[in-house]
Amino acid sequence: MASQQIIDDVLGALVRRCPNGLGRKYYSLDEVAGLFPDVEREVLEEALYDAEAEILVEKRQVLSGPLSVRLTLNCFEKFDPTVMGWTPRTDALKLAELMLKHNVERTADLEELSGMETAAIQSGV
C-alpha cells in the first residue's frame, strides 16, 4: 500500500490539472510519473490502485496496455475544498438558488451571476 501522503499528492495534482472539473479526462501512468519525477513509477502505480480501492479514481477498462485513470466525484468532494477552494455541495445549493431566482440555465450565465469558475459550476451541478 502506498503512503497516504503520496496518494493525496497525486490526487491533488490531478484535481488541479482537471480541465473542467468533470473528471472525464483519463490520466496515464506516464502523465502521473511526469508530475512526480522523483517518485518511483511503481509507487505511483500503487497509489493509483489504492485510490481506485477508495473509489477516488476509476480505472480505464482495457484488456491490455498501461494503467489509465480518471477522477471520480468522490475525489472532487474530498479534494476540492482544500485544493481548489470550493465545495461541490455548497456550490450546488448556491447555483440552484441562482437558477430559480434568475431563471438561468446556461453555464456562462451562471458563471457571470455567481462569480464562480466554470470548474466549480460543473462540480456543483
C-alpha positions in Angstrom: 0.0 0.0 0.0 1.3 3.5 -0.9 1.5 6.1 1.8 -1.5 8.3 2.3 0.7 11.3 1.6 1.7 10.0 -1.9 -2.0 9.2 -2.7 -3.0 12.7 -1.6 -0.2 14.4 -3.5 -1.0 12.5 -6.7 -4.8 13.1 -6.5 -4.3 16.8 -5.5 -2.1 17.3 -8.6 -4.7 15.6 -10.8 -7.6 17.7 -9.4 -5.6 20.9 -10.1 -4.9 19.7 -13.7 -8.5 18.6 -14.4 -9.6 20.8 -17.4 -13.2 21.2 -16.5 -14.0 19.8 -13.1 -15.9 16.9 -14.6 -13.4 14.1 -14.3 -13.8 13.0 -17.9 -10.1 13.1 -18.7 -8.1 10.0 -18.3 -4.5 10.3 -16.9 -2.0 7.7 -17.9 0.7 6.4 -15.5 3.2 8.2 -17.8 1.5 11.5 -17.2 1.4 11.0 -13.5 5.0 9.9 -13.4 5.9 13.1 -15.3 4.4 15.1 -12.5 6.5 13.3 -9.9 9.9 12.6 -11.4 11.4 11.9 -8.0 8.9 9.2 -7.1 9.4 5.6 -8.4 6.9 4.6 -11.0 5.8 1.5 -9.0 5.0 3.7 -6.0 2.8 5.9 -8.2 1.1 2.9 -9.8 0.4 1.5 -6.3 -1.0 4.9 -5.2 -3.4 4.9 -8.2 -4.6 1.4 -7.4 -5.1 2.3 -3.7 -7.1 5.4 -4.9 -9.2 3.1 -7.0 -9.9 0.9 -4.0 -11.1 4.1 -2.2 -13.3 5.0 -5.2 -11.3 8.2 -5.8 -10.3 7.2 -9.3 -11.8 4.9 -11.9 -9.5 2.7 -14.0 -10.0 2.6 -17.8 -11.2 -0.8 -18.6 -8.9 -2.2 -21.3 -7.6 -5.7 -21.9 -4.0 -4.7 -22.1 -1.9 -1.6 -22.0 -0.7 0.9 -19.4 -2.7 2.0 -16.4 -5.0 4.9 -17.1 -7.4 6.5 -14.5 -9.9 9.3 -14.2 -11.1 11.2 -11.2 -14.4 10.3 -9.6 -17.0 12.6 -7.9 -15.8 11.2 -4.6 -12.3 12.5 -5.4 -13.6 16.0 -6.2 -15.7 16.0 -3.0 -12.7 15.1 -0.9 -10.1 17.4 -2.6 -12.0 20.4 -4.0 -12.3 22.2 -0.6 -8.5 22.1 0.1 -7.1 22.1 -3.4 -9.5 24.3 -5.3 -11.2 26.2 -2.5 -14.8 25.2 -3.2 -17.2 22.6 -2.0 -19.5 20.9 -4.6 -22.5 20.5 -2.3 -22.4 24.2 -1.2 -21.9 25.3 -4.8 -24.8 23.2 -5.9 -27.1 24.9 -3.4 -25.9 28.4 -4.5 -26.3 27.5 -8.2 -29.8 26.1 -7.7 -30.8 29.3 -5.9 -29.5 31.4 -8.8 -31.1 29.2 -11.4 -34.5 29.5 -9.7 -34.2 33.2 -8.9 -33.0 34.3 -12.3 -34.5 31.6 -14.5 -31.0 30.8 -15.8 -29.9 27.5 -17.4 -26.6 28.3 -19.3 -23.3 27.8 -17.7 -22.0 31.1 -19.0 -24.9 32.9 -17.3 -24.3 31.1 -14.1 -20.6 31.9 -14.2 -21.4 35.6 -14.6 -24.1 35.6 -11.9 -22.2 33.5 -9.4 -18.7 34.8 -9.9 -17.6 31.1 -9.8 -15.1 29.4 -12.1 -16.6 27.1 -14.7 -15.0 24.0 -13.0 -16.7 24.9 -9.7 -20.0 25.3 -11.5 -19.6 21.9 -13.3 -18.8 20.2 -10.0 -21.7 21.9 -8.3 -24.1 20.8 -11.0 
